[in-house]
Amino acid sequence: MRQIIAMHGWASDSNSWDLWRDYFQAKKWHWQNGERGYGHLLPQSPSWKLDFDLKVHKRRVVISHSLGPHLLNKRVLKNATDVVLLGSFSRFLPEGLANRSLITGLKGMKQQLGTSQEKLMLKSFLTKACYPEKVTSVTSGPILEGLSFEGRYRLKDDLNLLSQASDLVSKISTKAKVLVVDGQQDAIVINAAKSDLLEDLLDHLQSPPTHWNFSNAGHTLLVPDLIEKVHYWLELSQ
């Protein structure tokens, strides 16, 4: 069985994977979405389906964006044969002076959740996430459609997780094939965090990760044919 578990990032939801899901299901992959439930979708924490056919080469692929891999069950990551990290990081706050403004920004975002400034703050975050594309390139999600009462608390909890994230790589199998996809114009994840992730993966994995860095893309990685490119990489890496 060829399985994919996908996990969205902070302030997003599983609807962001609709095009990916449709494409891979058409290619006979079994697809599951993780869901944090920030908006009006119920939280979902998927796990791998059991496959008892020992003659079939099993593929268990995680595709996740930004904070997404940190939101998955540890067993999902540890048992993945392939991991695709889109605009992600091991530590969002790298060591040194570079993280001071980030710490201040995260503190301010947390304080504004649940206040009259919440909508403006979230729209500002979405604008930065979409850059260099216009925010109108995103048409759905909790920021645009509204947070649920419970989702607002999850969003705040996950801001704490974002600031405390320190070790993603050790949760991935050393045998896994890993693809890291970055946008050079990412206005959310700083370059130091991207470099730390690649260095950690090089030290941890038996085979070095593949790294794509798109010059005209931002954090949301609205790259033409990215889905097809990732599929082709998965076919080559098996």
N, C-alpha and C positions, 0 to 999 in steps of 0.2 A: 504493500500500500504506500502511496506517495501522499504525505500529509503536509499541510501548512497551517501553522498557528500565527496569526497576525495580531499585533498589539499597537494601538494608537498611542500618541503622546499626551502631554499635559494639555488640558482644556479642549481636547478633541474627542471624537467618538468613533465607533466601529464603522459608521457610514462612510468614513474616509477611504475605506478599502473596497468600495463597491466595484470599481473598474478592475481592480486587481483580482477580486474574488471571481467575477464573471469570466475574466480571461483564463485564470488557472483552472477553474472548474471545467471550462470548455476543453482544456488540455488533460482532463481526467485526474486532476489533483483533488484530494479531499481537503476542503478549506474550513477553518474555524476562526472566528473572531474573538479576541479578548475585548472586554468592555468594562470601563471603570464606573460608568453610570453618573457622569457629571451632569448630564441633561435629563432627558426623559426616557432613555433606554435603561433597561435593567442591567445591573452588573453581571458579568460573565467571566469566569476563570476557567478557561479550557484546559484540557489535558489530552495527551496522545491516546488515540484509539488503539486497542490491542490488535495485533495482526499475527495470526498463528501460522501463516503460510511461510515456512522457513526457506522455500525455494525462491521467494521474491526478495530482491534487494530493497530493503526498507529505507525510505527517505522521510526524515522528520525535520521539516524546515521551519525555522522561526524567521518571520519578517516583521521588523518593528521600527518605529519612528521615535527619535528623540528620547524621552523618558521611558518609552514603551518597554524595552527589555527589563528595566528595573521594576516594572509593574507585574511581570509574569511570575508564576510559581517557579521556584528554583528547580524543580524536577523537570519542568518543560525545557528550560535552557540546558540543563546538564545532559538531557537525553536527546538533544537536537543533533542531527548529523550535519546540518548546514545552518548558518546564521547570517541573515542579511540585516545590517545595521544602517538605517537611513538617518542621517543627521543626528547621530547618537554620540554617546560619551560614556566613559567609565566613571570619571569624576567631573561633575559640572563645574565645580569650583577648584581649579588647579591651585597648587601651592604658590605663594608669593603675592606680590603687590597687585597682580592682575585681577585678583578676585575681590578687591575691596568694593569696587563699584557694583559688582554683581551681588554681593552680600547686601548692600544698601538697597539695590533694586528689588531683590526678593523680599526683603523686610517690608518695603513700601507696598508691594503687591499684596502681601498677606494682610496688611492692615486695611487695605481698601476693599477686600472681599467682604460682602455683606453691608457695605455702606453705599451712600449715594454716588460714590466715585467708582463703584465696581464696573459698570458698563463701559465707562471711558477707559479704565485701565485695561480691561480685556480686549477692547477694540484696538488699543494701542499695541498690545501684545500680538494680536492677530496681524496687524499691519506690518510689524517687524518680522514676523514669521513668514509672511508672504513675500517680502522684499527680495528681489527687485520687481516681482510681479505685483500687480494691483490687488488690493484686498478683495475686489469683486471676483477674483479667480476662485475664491472659496464661497460656496453657495449654501452650505449647511454646517451643522455642528452646534455644540452647546453655547458657544460665544454668540452666535447669531440667533439661536432659537431660545436661549434662556437656560439658566441653571435650575436644577431641582433643589429642593430644600436640603435633601441628604447630599446631593452632588456638590453643593457649595462647601460642605464640610470635608468631602473627599478631596476636592480641589485644594483646600487649605492644607490638609494632611500631606498631599503630594508635593506641595511647595516645600514642606519640611524634608520630604524624601529627596527632592531635587537638590537641596542644599547639603544634605548629608551623604548623598551618593558617593561612594568611595571605591568600590571594587566590583565591577561588573564581570571582568574577564575571568576571574577564578570560578565563576558559576557556569562557564562554558566548558564543554569537554575539550581536552587537549587535542583530540582527534578530529574535531569539527572543522569543516571548511567554512571560512568566514569571508564575507564581502562587506566592506565598509564604503558607503556612498556619502560623499560630502558635496556641499555647494560652496564655492569660493566666496560668495556674497552672503553667507549665513550671518544674520544679525542677531542670532540667539546663542549659538554655541561658539565660543571664542576659539581661536586657532590653537592656543595652548592645550585646551581640553581635547581637541582633535588629535594633536600630536601625542598626548599622553595615552589615548586609546590605542593608537597604532603601535606605540612602543610596548605597551602592556601585552598586546596580542602577539607581537613578534617574540616576546620572551616566553609566552605561555603556550602557544600552539605548536604542534609538530610540523605543520606546514604554514608558511607565512600567509597572512591575509591578502586578499585582493583589495586594492584601493582605487576607487574612482572619485575624481574631484572635478566637478563640472563648473566651468568658469562663469557661466551666466545664470547660475542657479542659487537660490537662497535656501532657507531652512525647510520650507515645504517641498523642495526638490521637484518643482513642476517641470520636469525634463521630458521632452518629447520621446516617446518610445521607451521610457525607463522600464516599464513593465516587461516589454519584450526583451530588453537587454538583460534584465535580471533572470528571466526564464532561460535565456540562452546560456548565461553563466551557470545556472543550475544544471543544465543538460551537460555542459562541458565538465563540471566538477564531480559528476557521479563516478 
